[in-house]
Amino acid sequence: MAAIDVQGFLPRIAKGETIPAILLLGSDSYLRGMCRSKLIEAYLPEGTREWALARFVAGHATWDEVYERAQTLPMLSPRQLIFVEDAELWQELDEDSIEALTGYLKDPAPFTVLVFEAATLDQRRTLFKRLSEKALTVDLSVDEKGAALLAIDMAREFGADLDPAAGDMLADILDADAARIRTEIEKLAAYAAGRRITTEDVESLVVSAKKYTVWQLADLLATRQRDAALIRLDSLLREGEMPPAMVGALAYRYRLLIEAKELPANQAAGHLRMPLAQAQEVLQLLRNIPREHLVRGLSLLYEADDKLKSGFKDDNIVMEFLVSSLMDTAGAGATSK
């Protein structure tokens, strides 16, 4: 059975579609928790949850225990939900248990929705093969487009209306991190106080706190002050700045710089959302940075983002290499220090 993303999954359960077996696959704890909540909300009336909801942890439960509960008709509810957490631990199940699980998936109890949760599964193992054949697999990851759509839904939860462009900006600068987006949406909803949340709100409340550090690091990169840039990077990391967020913020600024470089100062000020005098200073800096170097820098940022998302062992090494590489692409006319 083909995997679907969270955006494809939520509308299906919201309509009340009964799905006998589901695999929530991925390490994003926020998205997993959201899917759990939506499943409970969609399938179990509030007064029935004490009897119709069960949770097992694969490391402490056997398939026989889960099977017995799955085949037991729930009290006071037409359906029951059973969650099996850390299902990756069942990759070591004996052959008889795997076959028994497979038999259940072929003929599941009509009143049970069985939900397996796993951060990752080895696709070569039998458990993954059986679940992918018979269970609906939900990929617990989102790209920037998906995160922007989620942001709009999150805003509604707080009674707010989010401009799609503001959702795109949030997804961009927060590296499609759903948990962090929700935290910022909550702040923005309170800040907007009933009016629509705009890109200007995101710029003021979310980006402004990072703008100084991002631009300061960008200035050091542009003037090829290698030692100062590495010291600044170390300071940011010590202050708790997350490398993926830093890369996302730098990439966002690089894109704006590339676009603003060709504009007159008054238009660039609006594009960069800054006062004219400040925009003129930025444009003066940009004159020393060939456009192709900015484009190459943006490519390096994307490469670093891929490394950070792929689980590279040391984020700090990725960032140090990135800073060194970005300085190598800085304006040829700048003075090295």
C-alpha positions in Angstrom: 0.0 0.0 0.0 1.5 3.4 -1.0 2.5 5.8 1.7 0.7 9.1 2.1 1.7 12.3 3.8 0.0 14.0 6.7 -1.9 16.4 4.5 -3.4 13.4 2.7 -4.1 11.5 5.9 -6.0 14.0 8.0 -8.9 14.6 5.6 -9.5 10.9 5.3 -9.9 10.4 9.0 -11.8 13.7 9.4 -14.5 12.2 7.1 -14.8 9.2 9.5 -13.2 6.7 7.1 -12.4 3.5 9.1 -8.8 2.4 8.4 -8.2 -1.0 10.1 -4.4 -0.7 10.3 -2.2 2.4 10.2 1.6 2.9 10.4 2.8 6.3 11.6 6.3 6.3 10.3 8.8 9.1 11.2 10.6 10.7 14.0 8.7 14.0 14.2 7.1 13.8 17.6 4.8 16.8 17.0 3.3 15.3 13.8 2.9 12.0 15.5 1.1 13.5 18.4 -1.1 15.5 16.1 -2.1 12.4 14.2 -2.9 10.6 17.5 -5.1 13.5 18.6 -6.9 13.6 15.3 -7.5 9.9 15.3 -9.0 10.0 18.8 -11.1 13.0 17.9 -12.4 11.4 14.7 -13.0 7.9 15.9 -13.9 8.0 19.6 -16.7 10.1 21.1 -15.3 11.8 24.2 -17.4 9.8 26.7 -16.1 6.4 25.3 -12.4 7.0 25.4 -11.8 5.4 28.8 -13.0 2.0 27.4 -12.2 2.3 23.7 -8.6 3.6 23.8 -5.6 1.4 24.5 -1.8 2.0 24.3 1.0 -0.6 24.2 4.7 -0.1 24.0 6.3 -2.7 21.8 9.3 -3.1 24.1 7.0 -4.2 26.9 4.1 -5.9 25.1 3.8 -9.0 23.0 1.8 -9.4 19.8 -0.5 -11.8 21.6 -1.4 -9.1 24.2 -2.2 -6.6 21.4 -4.1 -9.3 19.4 -6.3 -10.2 22.4 -7.2 -6.6 22.9 -7.8 -6.0 19.2 -10.3 -8.9 19.0 -12.2 -7.8 22.2 -15.4 -5.9 21.4 -15.1 -2.4 23.0 -17.7 -1.3 25.6 -20.0 1.6 24.9 -18.3 2.4 21.6 -18.7 1.1 18.0 -14.9 1.3 17.5 -11.7 1.2 19.5 -8.3 2.6 18.9 -5.1 0.7 19.8 -1.7 2.4 19.6 1.5 0.4 19.5 4.4 2.7 20.3 8.0 2.0 19.3 6.9 -0.6 16.8 10.5 -0.7 15.4 11.3 -2.9 18.4 9.1 -5.6 16.9 11.5 -6.0 14.0 13.0 -8.8 16.2 9.7 -10.7 16.7 9.9 -14.4 16.2 8.6 -15.9 13.0 5.4 -17.3 14.6 4.5 -13.8 16.0 5.1 -12.2 12.6 2.9 -14.7 10.9 0.2 -14.2 13.5 0.4 -10.4 13.0 0.2 -10.9 9.2 -2.8 -13.1 9.6 -4.6 -10.4 11.7 -3.7 -7.7 9.1 -5.3 -9.9 6.4 -8.5 -10.2 8.4 -8.7 -7.4 11.0 -11.4 -6.9 13.5 -14.0 -4.6 12.0 -14.4 -2.6 15.2 -10.6 -2.0 15.8 -8.3 0.6 14.3 -4.7 -0.6 15.1 -2.1 2.1 14.9 1.6 1.2 14.8 4.1 4.0 15.5 7.8 3.8 14.5 10.5 6.4 14.1 12.1 4.2 11.4 11.8 0.7 10.0 14.3 -1.3 8.0 12.7 -1.9 4.7 14.5 -5.2 4.3 12.9 -6.7 7.3 9.7 -8.7 7.3 7.8 -6.4 9.7 8.1 -3.4 7.3 7.1 -5.5 4.3 4.0 -6.8 6.1 2.9 -3.4 7.4 3.6 -1.7 4.1 1.4 -4.3 2.3 -1.6 -4.2 4.6 -1.4 -1.0 6.7 -1.9 2.6 5.5 1.6 4.1 6.0 1.6 7.8 6.9 4.9 9.6 6.3 5.5 11.8 9.3 7.6 14.5 7.5 6.6 17.6 5.7 8.4 19.8 3.1 8.1 23.5 3.1 4.9 23.5 1.0 3.3 21.0 3.4 4.5 23.0 6.4 3.0 26.1 5.0 -0.4 24.4 4.6 -0.2 23.0 8.2 0.5 26.5 9.5 -2.8 27.7 8.1 -4.6 24.9 9.9 -2.7 25.6 13.1 -3.7 29.2 12.9 -7.4 28.2 12.7 -7.0 26.2 15.9 -6.1 29.5 17.6 -9.0 31.3 16.0 -6.7 33.2 13.6 -6.5 33.6 9.9 -3.0 33.2 8.4 -2.1 34.8 5.1 -0.7 32.1 2.8 2.4 34.2 2.1 3.0 34.4 5.9 2.6 30.6 6.0 5.3 30.3 3.3 7.6 32.6 5.2 7.2 30.7 8.4 7.8 27.3 6.8 10.9 28.8 5.1 12.6 30.5 8.0 11.7 27.7 10.5 12.9 25.0 8.2 9.5 23.3 8.0 9.7 22.4 11.7 6.1 21.8 12.6 6.5 22.1 16.4 8.4 25.4 16.1 5.9 26.7 13.6 3.0 26.0 16.0 4.8 27.8 18.8 5.3 30.9 16.6 1.7 30.7 15.3 0.4 30.8 18.9 2.4 34.0 19.5 1.3 35.5 16.2 -2.3 34.8 16.9 -2.1 36.7 20.2 -0.1 39.5 18.5 -2.6 39.9 15.7 -5.6 40.0 18.1 -8.2 38.9 15.6 -6.9 40.4 12.4 -5.3 38.4 9.6 -1.7 37.4 10.3 0.5 38.9 7.6 4.1 38.6 6.4 4.8 41.9 8.2 3.7 40.2 11.5 6.1 37.3 10.9 8.9 39.7 10.0 8.3 41.7 13.2 7.7 38.9 15.7 9.6 35.9 14.4 12.3 37.1 12.1 13.3 40.3 13.8 14.8 38.5 16.8 17.2 36.7 14.4 17.7 39.5 11.9 20.6 41.1 13.6 22.5 37.9 14.2 21.9 36.7 10.6 22.9 40.0 9.1 25.9 40.3 11.3 27.1 36.9 10.2 26.3 37.7 6.6 28.4 40.9 6.9 31.3 39.0 8.2 31.0 36.5 5.4 30.8 39.2 2.8 33.9 40.9 4.0 35.7 37.6 4.4 36.5 38.0 8.1 37.0 34.3 8.6 38.1 34.3 12.3 35.4 36.8 13.3 32.8 34.8 11.5 33.8 31.6 13.2 33.8 33.3 16.6 30.3 34.7 15.9 29.1 31.2 14.7 30.4 29.7 17.9 28.6 32.4 20.0 25.3 31.7 18.2 25.6 28.0 18.8 26.4 28.5 22.4 23.4 30.8 22.7 21.2 27.8 21.6 20.6 28.8 18.0 19.7 25.6 16.1 21.8 25.0 13.0 18.8 24.1 10.7 17.1 27.3 11.7 20.3 29.3 11.1 20.7 27.8 7.7 17.0 28.5 6.9 17.4 32.1 8.0 20.6 32.6 6.0 19.0 31.0 2.9 16.0 33.2 3.2 18.2 36.3 3.3 20.4 35.2 0.5 17.3 34.8 -1.7 16.2 38.3 -0.8 19.7 39.7 -1.5 19.8 38.1 -4.9 16.4 39.6 -5.8 17.2 43.0 -4.2 20.6 43.4 -5.9 19.0 44.3 -9.2 16.5 46.8 -7.7 16.8 50.6 -7.1 17.2 51.5 -3.4 13.5 52.6 -2.9 12.2 49.3 -4.3 14.8 47.2 -2.5 13.8 48.8 0.8 10.3 47.5 0.3 11.5 44.1 -0.8 13.8 43.7 2.2 11.2 45.3 4.5 13.6 47.8 6.0 14.0 51.6 6.1 15.5 53.2 3.0 18.7 54.2 4.7 19.4 50.7 5.9 18.5 49.3 2.4 21.1 51.7 0.9 23.7 50.3 3.3 22.8 46.8 2.2 22.9 47.7 -1.5 26.3 49.3 -0.9 27.5 46.0 0.5 26.0 44.0 -2.3 28.0 46.0 -4.9 31.1 44.1 -3.6 29.4 40.7 -4.0 28.9 39.4 -7.5 25.5 37.8 -8.1 27.0 34.5 -9.1 28.7 34.3 -5.7 25.4 34.8 -3.9 23.8 32.1 -6.1 26.7 29.8 -5.3 26.2 30.7 -1.6 22.6 29.8 -1.8 23.5 26.4 -3.3 25.9 25.8 -0.4 23.2 26.6 2.1 20.9 24.0 0.4 23.6 21.4 0.6 24.2 22.1 4.3 20.5 21.9 4.9 20.4 18.4 3.2 23.3 17.3 5.4 21.6 18.5 8.6 18.4 16.8 7.7 20.2 13.5 6.8 21.3 13.0 10.4 25.0 14.0 10.0 26.7 13.2 13.3 28.0 16.7 14.1 26.0 19.8 13.2 28.7 22.1 14.3 31.2 20.7 11.8 28.6 21.2 9.1 28.2 24.8 10.1 31.9 25.5 10.3 32.4 24.0 6.9 29.5 26.0 5.6 30.9 29.3 6.9 34.3 28.6 5.4 32.7 27.7 2.1 30.5 30.8 2.1 33.4 33.1 2.7 35.2 31.5 -0.3 32.3 32.8 -2.4 32.3 36.3 -0.9 33.0 39.4 -2.9 36.4 39.4 -4.6 36.8 43.0 -3.7 36.4 42.5 0.0 39.4 42.7 2.3 40.4 39.5 4.0 41.0 39.7 7.8 
